[in-house]
Amino acid sequence: MDELIAKIYERNSNSDPHIPDRYIAEEFINKLFYALFGNLSNKINNKAELESEFKQLEVIFSKLIFSEKHCNSDNNFLWSHFEKELSQIYESSLLDATAILETDPAAESLEEVILAYPGFYAIAIHRVSHFFYNEKETLLARIFSELIHSKTGIDIHPGARIGQSFAIDHGTGIVIGETTVIGDRVKIYQGVTLGALSVYKKQASDKRHPTIEDNVIIYGNATILGGSTVIGKDSIIGGNVWLTESVAPNSKVFQKSEVKIKNNDNRSTDRLMVTR
């Protein structure tokens, strides 16, 4: 055990001091979501309390980005930039919540979507992680996205570009790759994969994941692969569909599967059904 402890200590001692602390990252994300949306439950009683919440966020952010041994000038600049972008992130998140409310018959209020829907939570935090990805804080962005992945089962790479009014229904098992581009008013269901075809490591900077244009619906367990694959606007992609080529606008793509039902007398009945 002494040898193991020595190895761990040596490795940690030589690590980059700018590596974010995962526990502080989780604290930051939880507090940020609460500051933006938690006051729906009236636990924040006035503007002064809300201002205090954001002051605390800045302190946590400072600990997250830099250790005490390093100056905070770059950190202050990044926080200032984040504060300016946070208003747009907030407005975009509200549009996402509204899109979920308007397209999900089970949703009874905007408050229900914001406080209880994992899809909304995943999208909202993705918009935060995407900001840090664009600021070249890629490790921090990835930590944020993996924290959300572990909580919701929704895996959105922070590099994915997602438009306005994005709706996730259920969400478990969704995978959205780094170079995915999603337009406005897109809705996807559980188990959808927007992924890459098999590529080499040297192609990391290439467009490897699909483009989904405006007003597209993608039903459960559909798989869409490839950087040159474009799903045209106003299209519907049915459940269990596997696509590696582009689809023209206004298309409807469905998977036909043969279903066999065996009765008690051992007679089989064949049926064709379209899954959506």
Secondary structure by P-SEA (a helix, b strand, c coil): caaaaaaaaaaaaacccccccaaaaaaaaaaaaaaaccccccccccaaaaaaaaaaaaaaaaaaccccccccaaaaaaaaaaaaaaaaaaaaaaaaaaaaaacccccccaaaaacccaaaaaaaaaaaaaaaaaacaaaaaaaaaaaaaaaccbbbccccccccccccccccbbbbcccbbbbcbbbbccccccccccccccccccccbbbbccbbbbccbbbbbcccccccccbbbccccccccccccbbbbbbbbbbbbbccccbbbbbbbbcc
